[in-house]
């Protein structure tokens, strides 16, 4: 029983930093709407070239620009599109 409890405690500590990092990433955009608008403009430019905002090319670009993982870039992309530019595809 104690082993299970210790395992659960360590698991919580292992998961928490990733959740906290994603929260900071989204809060940063939420507090800085100009950054979100800039990302939206980038999505609109890609859309003009018939490239989706959620495409691997777009995600890789965000990942490189923000120096974040591609998973975090995809989460950021969905968040920004959902709140700031839902008209992009």
Secondary structure, DSSP 4 states (H G I P E B T S, - for coil): -HHHHHHHHHHHHHHHHHHHHHHHHHHHHHH-HHHHHHHHHHHHHHHHTT--TTSHHHHHHHHHHHT--HHHHHHHHHHHHHHT-TT--
